[in-house]
């Protein structure tokens, strides 16, 4: 369905490297095809990620980085919404941007959509030593109060996220629509032996190396210390095995490097790759994908691994069940338990035929449920439904 003359303003912390940033950026051509013109209001500028690509697309991008306080951001954003044609919809992503967008649009014409992308109030998050629980409770109260009063529709990336938000924020279930994000198959590319050989050669990996990869920022929720503990059990028994960790540094980076030394894991066997723009290539070069997360909203890296036919070992958490078929496309293990994680990884590395079967089924699931085209169509239907009410 095409409707001319509509517009949506995305309010987002920045156009960096995260899954949310890429997901909204990849919607741009689909929105334009549907007659909806997007624009962006960013709280911060980013030196890496999708910012340059969004700017190059000709979409208007406004930056609020000079406005330091939440109220200053909201005031400046309110002027943007009110002037120059404004927007028919304001779609916010992440708490800082949610708050700015909700306050800015209050009492104005645009309908407000908020994406629920994670589980910020999950019980497992309270084990994070970097978290101040008193501050989290204050944030939760503000999030719930403004959400219940100032948001027309919530978009949840999974049923797990929807249920968690209903409980934590007290928002009505009927105002939450679940639309799982998708990935662009053309961006990810095709798996294949030539691609695998080329990427391995560039990384200095032997053709017969047993490559296990994980992708995720170095933060507490990603459970990377448990993966390192599993590697300490696995690597001594498999001399050709290598663990690759791709993802930008974060609050646990120093701890992870110290743990690597303490466990006696050499730099050639456990390689911290940092932020990478070639994640699809890295996945295409690997044998097994590991997702040791303590909790997830929707595991985007796992979905990309499935798209490339990579078998996975993942934490047995609710969001993962919405993505995989346990035992058919992935092996699930208890979160935060290195021994079963090591055993499951070993079982797939040692049995390539089983690994290929799991990877093939994961690839089928990706094309059935997690393509960008499906995600874009459902998001456009959500927008148009709101605009018509």
N, C-alpha and C positions, 0 to 999 in steps of 0.2 A: 504493500500500500504506500503510495506517495502523496505527501501533503506539502504544498509549496508554502514558503514564507515562514517556516517555524525555526526556532533557534533554541539551543541548549548551551548553557555556560557550565563548564566543569570547574569546580573549585577544589583544588588539590594542593597538598603540601609542596610538591615540586614534580617536575618531569624527569625523575631520576631513573634508577635501574630496577625498581621493584615491579612485581607482577601487576599491581594496580595501575601503575603508570603506563606500562606497556598495553594493558588491556584497554584503557580509555583511548590511548593514542591509535590503536589499531581499529577502533570504531570509526575514525574520521571518514574514510571513503564510503563506508556503508551508510553513515548518517547523511552524507551529501547526496548519495544516490536516492535516498528516501525523502529528499527535500528538506532535511533538517540541517541547519548550519551550526556547527560547533564553534565554541570559543573556550578559552582557558583563563582562569585566574589562579595564579600560583603564589603561594606564600613565600617560596624561596626559589632562587636560581640554582641550577645544577650544572656542573661541568661535564657530567657523564650521564648516559641514559638516553631517553627518547626526546629530550628537549630540542636538540638541533633538528631532528626529523620533523617534529610538530611545527616548528617555526618555518621550515622549508616548505611545508605543505600549503602555506598561505593562510593558515588559521590564525585568528587574532589571539595573541597571548599577552595577558596583562600580568605584571609582577607587583606583589604587595610587600616586597622585602624591606621597604623603607618604613612600613608601619610595624612598630615593635610590639605593641600590646594587642590582645584579642579585640578590644573595643575599637582601637584605631584601625585594625584590619577590617572589622565589620563596617565601620563608617566609610572607609574608602571603597570597599566592595559595594556598599549600598549605592554610592554615587555611580559606579560603573553599571550596576543593574538598572538604575533609573534613567541614565543618559544614553544617548546614542542608539536608541532602539532597544537597549537592554536585552532581555532574554525571556522566552516563554517558559523555560524550565531552568532551574538551578540544580545541578547534580553534584553533591559533595562526596569526598572520599577522604577518610582518615579524620581523627578527632579534632585536631586543630582547625582543619578546613571545614569540618561539619559545623563547629561552633561559629566560625566566621560566616559561613553561608546561611545558617539558620537565622542568626541575628540580623544579617544584612537584608534578607528577603522578607523579614517580618512585616506584614501589612501591605506588601507590594504585590504586583500582578503575578509574578512567576510562581508556578507550582514548585515545590521543593522535594527532591528525591535524595535520599542518603544511602550510600552503599555500606553494608555491613560486611567487612571482608575478613575479620579475624575473631579471636576470642580473647579480648583484652582483659576480661574479668574472670577468666578460667581459674579454677582452683590450683591447677598446676603452675600457673604463673606466679603464685605467691611463694614458690620455692626459689624464685630468682633473687639472688643476694643483692642485685642492683636496684631492686624495687622497693619503694617506700609505700607500704600498704595504706597508710593514712592518706597519702596523696591520691592513691588509686581510688579509694572510697569517695573522695571529694570529686574526682573526675567522673566516676560512675554516676553520682547524684546529678551533676550538671548535664551529663550526656543524656540521662533518662528524662530529666525535667524538660530540657529543650527539645528532645526528640518527641516526646509525647504531645507537646504543644505547638511545635513549629515545623513539623515535617508532614508532608502529605502522603508520602509512600517511601517505604524502606525496600531496598534491593539487597537481599542476602545471597552470598555466593554459594551457600550450601544449606541443607536442612539443619545440619549441626549448628551452624552460625545463627540461623533463625531461632532455634529453640533456646540457645544460650542467651541471645539478646532479649527474648521475651521474658526470661527469668531474671536476668540481670538489670534490665532497663524498664521493665513493666510496660512495654509497648504492646498494643493489641495485635494478636496473630493475624487478623484480617488485613492489617496494613503492611504486611511483609510479604513480598514476592520473591521466591527463590529462582534465580537464574544463574546457573553455573557458568563461570567464565570459560572461554575457549581459546584455542591457539590457532595460528595461521599455518596450515601445512606447507604453504609455499615458502614461508620464512624458515621453517625448521628443516626443510629439505628431505631427501630420501636416504635411508640407510643403505650401505653397500660396502663391498670389500675395498674398492679403490679409495673411497672416502675414509674408511677406517685406516687403511695403510698410510695415506697421506697425513692424517692428523697425528697418528702415532709417531711417524717419523719426525714431524715438527716438534713433538713433545719429548723426543728422545726415548720413546718407549719401544721395547722389542716387539716384533710382530707376534710373538707367542706369550707376551705378558698377560697375566690375568688381572684385568683392570676393573677395579671397583670405584665408582664415583658417587659423590654426593654434591648437591648444589644448594647453597643457602647461606645467608649472612651469618656471621659468627656471633650469634646471640643465644641466650639461654634457651629459648623455646625450641631451637633446632636440635638440641640433644647431642651435639657433636662430641662432647667428652665421652659419652657412652659409646659412640662409634670408634673413637680412639682406643677405648678399653677393649672393645671387640677386636680391633685390629691387632692389639698386643697378644691376643689369644690365637688369632688366625694366621698372621704373617709368618711366624716361625715354622708353621707346618706346611706352608706353601711358598717356596722360595721364589716363584715367578710372580707372586701377587703384588700389586701396587694399589695404594689407596690415593685417590685424587680428591681434594677438597676445594671446590670452586665457590667463591662468594666473597663479598666485601668484608673487611674487618669490622669488628664491633666490640661490645663490652666483654666478650669472653676470649678475645684474641690472645692476650698475654697468657691467660690460664691454659689455653689449648696448646700453645707452643711449649710452655713449661711442662705440661703433662706429656707431650710427645717425647721430650728429653727424659723425663722420669721413667717412662715406660720402655725406654730403650728403642724407640722407633726411629730409624735412620731417615735422613732427608730424602734418600733415593726411594724408599719404600712408602713413605707418607709425604705427599707433596701438597703444600698449601699454594694454590694457584692465584688466590686473590680474586678481585673482580675481573670477569671475562665478558667480552662481547661476543665470543664464539661458543657459547654454551651448547648450541645444537651440534656443532662439530665435536665437542668433547664427549657428548652423549653417544654420538655415532661411533666413537673410537673405543667405547667401554664395553665391558662384558656384563656387568651387573650394576644396577642403581640401588643406593641405600638411602632410606629416609628414616633417620632415627629420631624424628621430632617428638616432643612431649605433647604438643597440641598443634593443630592447624585449623585454619578457616577452610581453605580448599588448597590442597598441595599442588601448586602450579608446576613445580619442577618435576614432580612425579608424572603429571599429565604429559609434559614434554618428553620425558623418558619413554612413556608408553607410545607416543607418536612415532618414535624412532625404533620401536620394536625391542626396547631394552627391558629385560626382566627385572623385577624389583623385590627387595626385602624392605618392608616398611613397618613402622610402629602400628600396633593394633589400637587405633584411635578412631573415634566416630567419623571424622571427615574422610579418612582413607577408605572406609567401607563404602562411601558414596562414589568412589572413583574406580576401585579395583573389584575383581572377583577373587576372594581369598582362595588360594590353592590353584587357581586357574590362570590368573594373570600376575599374581604376586604372592609372596609368602609374608605372612604377618606374624610379628613377634611382640611380646610385651614391651611397652615403652620403658626406657631407662634400665634395661637388663642386658648387659653386654654378652653374657654367655649364650642365650638363645639367638641373639643377633649374629654372633660369630658363627654359630652352628648353621644358621640358615644361609648366610653368605657362602660358607664353605660348601654347602650342599649344591648350590647353583654353579659355583665355579668348578666343582668337581664333576658336574653332570651337564655338559653343554647341550645335549639333546633336550633335556627338561627345561633348561634355561631358554632355548629357542622357542619351545612350545609356549611357555609363559609369555615371552616377549611378543610372539605372534598374536596371542589372544589380547594382550594389552593394546596392541596396535589396532585391532578390530574395534575394541571398546572406544578408543580415541575417535575414530572416524564415525562411530555411531552416536557419540554423546558430547564430544568436547572440541568440535571445530569452531573456528572463529565465525564462520558463516551462520551456524546455528545460534551462537551467542548473540551476534549482531541482530539477527532477526527478532529474537525474543526481547532484546533491549528496546528496539524500535517499537515493537508492539506495546511495551510498557509505557514508553514516552507518549505515543499517539493516544493510548487509552486515557492517560492523564490529561492530555491537551483537549480531549473531546468532552471531558466532564466539567 
